[in-house]
């Protein structure tokens, strides 16, 4: 059996001029960015917004397990299936961060015969968007420290600096650092920290902006610190906005690539769903729904994270409401939620599937909170046991949930045709039935409690003293109407990554909160979640190499 990278490397890249034409783009609306990649000009939006809007399909899943679920492959395979049925379709996914690429996950451009290519480029540097976001973020941090070094005219309180640094790599040793050592010429000593670039507010701003003017307005609202009297210091106070926007001038433009079947695809933006809002850019999605009959996009991790944030942050602010949600599930992941160890997943265990389906049921209930129809897609593989697959079918039918099988990993678009047909049967105009979880004017603390109690299923929410003080401060400063972006483990509905399945009677602890005024939300950190991941004992990078012919090996 060929690996994902071997499949990708054997594929023939079609000329981007033809891919752009299939996407409905005019020659002047894109620029080639190396072989197999293109950047779409922002001016394209004005033309395509006048075109009819197609249907938006959101792909999500249950809590992820080491067994895998296949959300990204489903997103790509489903778009390919719609094209096989004669429709215009495009997938829209996020850009991989090199942290997970070299850590646990490996590549993040799909898999099998539902991939976007050039796979190596997409996973390694791509068009430089994440580097540009890293540079813009760290420029602001440098300007802040430089201002303090040269007299501190804004009277910034060094104890209340809230803008730190980022890097697109997993490195736990940078979670807490001291900078400014080395004497008076090296700046003012202070404690600092690094987040991964995917958690940067600049990343969220790029993904939520509608254009250059909106980008600059959002950048200007970033709060970097507070002065000695407790007043916020903004990025605009440091004269940072123009230079930051300049660094982001290409990063804000959507990236156009292709699937293995020559279907145009957007890959743009890379926020994680466990510590950020977890969806690709507004600009690429808006272009996609107007260039397609069906635009298929994904929300990161399970519906408790990516999908909830899509509804309560993205759809709330942009009006891009999905017509249907596809919930991807595998029998192997359900068995893990049913208590089976990874080493025993090849053994048939229908009872474990039944027990683990409680996790699926909870995730289906989360989608139903928002009033959008949902279809379950059972991602099947050659080694799956038919009795287990039939059990999932029976469970979905008993719950009254439309369900279809898909083997898009092995057969590409052909394997996802049944899901595509099922999606078309149930999708509807959700503009009237869609609802968010909480109103804008609900107090911040109650918004967080709504998510924990109604989405996660907790029976208690506990706030640290520091978190409560910050929520009160944000409210006093006029940010009480912002939505919430939860930072929580992806492995469990709770804030404990070891609680698989559908836990009950658990407490969620809000350890800290952060204001992202430019992005337009408040991040609530739960449990022991960190915004700078670490590498595992055996990182994926140890199995990667570059051969003498310049070919990448071992990447997914």
N, C-alpha and C positions, 0 to 999 in steps of 0.2 A: 504494500500500500504506500502510495506517495505521501510525503509530508505536505503540509500546507505551503511551505516555501518552495518545494519542488514543483507543486502544481502551478504556483504563481510564476516561477521562473520559466516554465515550459509554455506559458501562455504568450500569444502574440499581441503586443500592444497595437491597437488601431491608432491611426493618426488622430491627433487631438482635434484637428479641423473637422473631421467627420463626427467625432463625439460631440463637439460643441454644436454642430449642425443638428444632430439628433436631439440635443437638449433644447433646441429652438433659439440658440444664440446667434446673433449677427457677428460677422468677422471683426467689427470694431469694438465688440463688447467683451472681449477677452484677450489676454496676452499669454503666450506660451511660456512655461516656466520649467524648462528642461524637458526631457523626453517623457511623454505620458502625463504631464501635469499642465494646468493652466489656472490663472487667476482671472476671476470675473470682475469686470469694472463695476463700481458702485452705481455709475450712471445708468446701468442696465435696469435698475429697479424702477425708474420712472416709466420705462416702456412696458415692462412685464406686469406692473401693477394694474395696467389697463386691460390686461387679458383676463378671461374668466378664471376664477379660482377653482382648482381641483380639490379632491378630497385628501385630507390629512389623516394618516394612520400612525398611531403611536404604538411602538413595540416595547413591552416590558416583560418582567418575569417574576418568579418567586425569589426568596432569599438565596443568593448564590452559594454554591457548594463547590468543593474541589472536583466533583464529578462533572461540573459544567452544565449549562442550560442552553446556550446558543442564541442569545438575543441579537448579537450583531449579525451572525450568519442568517438569522431569520429576516432581519431588516433588509439585507442585500438580496437574499433568495426570493423574498416576497415581491420586491420590485422587479426582479427578473421574471417572475411568474406573470405579473400583470402585462409586461411587454410581450410575453408569449401568447397572451390572450388578445393581443392586438391593441392594447392601450399605451398611452404615453405614461411612463412612470420613471421615477428616480428615487434612490435611497439617499438619506442624509444622515451621516454618522459623525462622531467626534474624532478629533485628531488624537493619536496615541501620545501619551507622556512617556519619556524614556525611562522614568522611574520604574513603573511596572514592567516595561519591556525587558529591562535588565534584572528585574527582581523576581516576581513570582509568575506573572501572567504570560510573559513572552509577547509575541506580536499581537496587534489589535486591529487588524484590517479584515476581519472575517476569517473563514476557514473552509477547507474542502473546495467545493465548486461554487461557493457563495462568498467570494472575496472581491475586494477592490484592489486594483493594481495601478502602478508598480508597488508591490507590497513592501519591498525593502525600503524604498524611499519614504513611503508613508510612515513607517515605523522609526526611521532614522533620519531626523532633521526635517524631512519633507520640504516644505517651502520656507522654513525658518520662522513660522508664526510663533511657536512657543519661545524661541530665542528672543524674538522682538518683544514679546510680552515680558519676559524676564528682564530684558534690558530697560524697558520703560519703567517697570516696577522699581528696579534697583537704582535707576537714575533719581527717582523721587527720594529714595532713602539717602542717597549720597548728597542731594541738595539739602535735605533736612540737617544732616550732620555738618555739612559745610557751613550752613547758616549759623549754627550754634558755635562753630569754631571761630567764625569771624564776627563775634560780638553779640550774637543772639538778640537782635533788635526786636524780635517778636516776643521776647521773654518766655520762650518755650521752657516748660518744666521738664527737665531731663528724666524725671520719675514718671512722666505721663506721656511718653512716646508710644504710639500705638501702631506705627508703620514700621515694619521690620523688613526683612529681605527674603528673596525666593531663589530657588534653583530647581531646574527640571531633572532632579535625580533623587532617589531615596537615600537619605544619609542621616541616620538618627543622631550622629554626633553633633549635628548643627541645630538641634532643637533648642539648645541653650548655649550661647557663646558670650564672650566679652570682647568688645571692640575698643579701639582708641588707645591701646597700650603703646608704649614706646616714646613717651614724652610729649611735650607741648606741641611739637610739629605734627604729631599723629592724631590730633583731634582730642575730643573729650571722652575719657573712658566711660563706658556704659554697658549694661547688659543688653543683649540683643538675641535674636533668634531667626531661624530660617523656616519658611513654609515651602512646600513643593509648589511649583509654578501653577499647577492646576487649581490650587486653592487661592491664588492671588485675586484680589478684587479687580485688578486690571484685566485678568482673564474673563471674569464675569461681565465686566463693562464691555469688552470687545464683543462678547456673545450676545449681549442684550441691546446693543446700540443699533439704531436704525440708519446711521450714516455718520459722516464726519462731524457735522455740527452737534449731533446728539452725543457722539463720542467725546468731544471736547467739553461739552456741558457736564457730562458724567465725571470725566476726569477732574474737572474743577471742583467737584463736590467731595472728593476724597478727603477724609479727615486723617491727618498724620500725627497729631499730638494735641495737647492742651497747654495753654499758658499758665502762668502762676496764679491767675484769678479763676482758672477753670474754664476759660473760653476756648472753643475749638480752633485749631489752626488747620487751614485747608491747603491743598496742593497749590491752589491759585495764589495763596499768600507767599509762596516760595517762587513764583514765576515759572512753574514747572509744566504747565498745561501744553503750551505750544511744542516744546521739545518732545514731550511724551507722545503727543499726537503724531509728530513727525516720525518717530520710531515705529509707530503702529500703522502707518499709511498703507502698507501692503498687507499687514496681518489682518486688517478688518475686511479685506476682499475675500470672498468665498473661493475655496479651492475646488476645481473641477477635475475629476479623474474618471475612471471607467471600471465596471465590473468585469469579471472573466467573460461574460457574454456580451460585452460591448455596450452595456447600458450606462448612460451618463450618471455620475454620482457626485454629490457634494460631500466633502470631508473638511469640516471647518469648526474650530473651537474645541477646547479640550478640558472643560471643568469636570472634576470627579463628582459623582452623585452622593458619596458618603460625606464629603467635606465641602462641597460646593453645590451648585444647582443642577449639574449633571446632564445638560442637553446641549446640542450643537447650536450654532448661531441663529439668531432671529433673521438676519439678512439672508442666509442661505436657505432657511426654511420658507421665508416669504417668497423668494425667487422660485424655489422648488414647487410650491403649491400653485403658482401661476404658470409654470412651464410644464406642468404635468396634469394628467387626469388623476393620478394617484401618487402622492408623495409620502414615502415611508420613512419615518424617523424613529430613533430609539431614545429612551430615557434610561440613564445609567442604573445599574444594580436592580434591586427589586422595586415593586410598586410602592413600598413604604418609603422609599427615598426618591429615585428619579421621577417616577410618575406623579407622586404627590407634589413634588417641587414644580414639575411641568404645569400641573393644573393651578397650583396656588401662587406661583411666581410668573411663569412664562405666559400661560394662557390668560391669566388675570390682567397682565400688563400689555399684551400684544393682540389679543383677540384671536390668536391661532389655536382654535379649539379642535381637537381630533374628532373625526366622524366615527371612529371606532378604535378600540384598544385591542391589541393582540397580546395575549399572555402566553409566553413560551414556557414549556415545562418538559422535563425528561423523566423517565421512570427511575433512572439512576439517582437524580437529585432528590426525588421524592423518597427513595429508599434511605438516603442519608438523613433526611428529615424524620424518617421513621425509625432511626436508631441504628442503621447498618453502617459498619465501618467501611472505609474506602476500599480496603483490601478484599472485602467480601461482596462487592457490588456485582460481580459477575454471576453470583448465585441467585437463583430465582427466589423471590420472597414477596408474594402478593400481599401478605398481611402488613409488611413494612411499607409497601406502596400505599395501602389503605390508611395506615397510621400517618404517614408523611403527607398525605393529601390534605390534612388539616391545615398545613401551611399554604397550600394552593387555595383552599377555601377562604382563608383569611385575606389573601391577596386579591381574590376576586371581589370580596366584600369591600376592600379599599377602593377599587375602581368604581363600584356601584355607589359609593358615597358622592361621586362627582357627576352621576347621571349620564355617563357615556357608555354605550353598549360595548360588550367585550366578547372576544372569541378566544378560546383556548387552542393553541397550536402545540400538539405533542410532537416534539422533535425526536424522531426515531432513528435508530442506528442498527447496523447489521446484527450486532450481538444482543440486542434487546430481546426479552422474552415476551412472546405474544400474550400470554396470560396476564402479564403485568400491564401491557399496553391496553388490553381489553378492560382491565380494572379501572384505569384512568378514564377510558371512554364511558364506562358505566357510571362512574362517580360524577362526571360532568353532566351526563344526561339526567341523572337524579337531581342535580342542582338546577336543571333547566338552562345550562350554559352551552351555547353552540361550540362544537369542537371538531377539529379535523387533524389528520395526520400529515406530517411533512418530513421528507428526507432530502431537504435542499442541500445539506452538507455533501451528500453523495451524488446528487443529480442536478444541482443548481436550480434554475427556475422551474424546470419540469417537476421537480420534487415538491414544490410549494404551490402547485396549481389548486389543490383541494382547499388549502387555506385561503388563497386568493378568492376563490368562488364563495366560500363561506363568509368572508369579509364583505363581499359585495351584497350578499343576502341581508346582512344585519345592519350595515352602516346607515346612518341617518344624519340629517342636519341637526347637530347638537347645540346650535346657538341658543335655543330656547330651553332645552332640558339640562344643559350644563350648569353646574353651580360650584363655587369654591367652598372650601371647608369652613371658612370664617369670613366675616365682613372686615373691611379695612379699618373701621373704627373700633373694633374689639380691642381691649387692652392687650399689650404685648404678652404679658404673663398668661392671659387666658388663651391667646392664640397658640402658644407653646403647649399649654395643657390640652387644647383641642386635638392637636396632632398626636400627642402622646396617648391620650385616652381613646380617641376615635379611630386613629389609623393604626397605632402600634398595639392597642389593646391593653395598655397599662392600667392599673387601678390607683396609682399614686404618682405624683410628680414632685420632686424635691429640688429646690433651688438653693445654690450656695449663696452665702451672704453677699459675696462680690457680684455674682450674676444678678441678684435682685437690685443691688445698688445701681448697676449699669443700666438695667431696664428702666428704672426710675429716672435716671439721667437722660436717657434717650427720649423718653416721653416728654420731659420738661423742655428738651431742646427741639421738640417738634417732629420727632421721628416715630411717633406712636402709631401712625397709619401704615407703616411698612409691613410687608409680609415677612414670614419667618423661613429661614433656610437652615434646616436641622443638620447638624454634623453628628452622625451616628454610625456604629458598626453596620456593615452591609450584611453580615452573616446571620443576624437574628432580628426578629421583630422588636426585641428588647434592646437595651444598651449593653447587654452581655453577649459577646460573640459566641459563647459556648451553649447558649440556649437555642437549640434547633427546634424545628417543628412550629407549634402554635402555642407558645407559653401564655400563661394566665397569672393573674395576681402578682404582677411584678412591678417594681418601682423604677422610674426613669429619673436619673440624677442630672440636672442641668448644672454642669461644673463652671461654665463661663459663657459669656455672650460677647459678640463683636459686632460693631456697627459698620456696615458697608454702605455708606451714604451714596456713593457714586453708582454702585450697582443697583441700589434701591431695595435692599433687604437687610435683615438682622440675622446673623449666624448664631445659632444656639448649639453649644458643644455639650454632648452628653457623655456620661461615663468617663472612660479613659481614652476617648478618641483623640488622635493627634493629627495635626495638619502637615506634619513631615513624616512620611512613612519610613520604615527601615527595611533593609534587605534581609531576606531569609538566610538560614544557615548555608544553603547551597543556592546561590543566585542563578537565575537563568543564564546570565552572562558567561558562566564558566563553560557552557556547552556551545558558545558561539565562536565563529572564526571567519576569517577572510582568506580564501585560497589564492594560489599564485596567479589565477586568472582574474582576480578581483571579484569573485562571486561570494556573496554572503552565505554562510552555512549556519545551521542550528537556530535560526530565528523562527520559532514557532513551527 
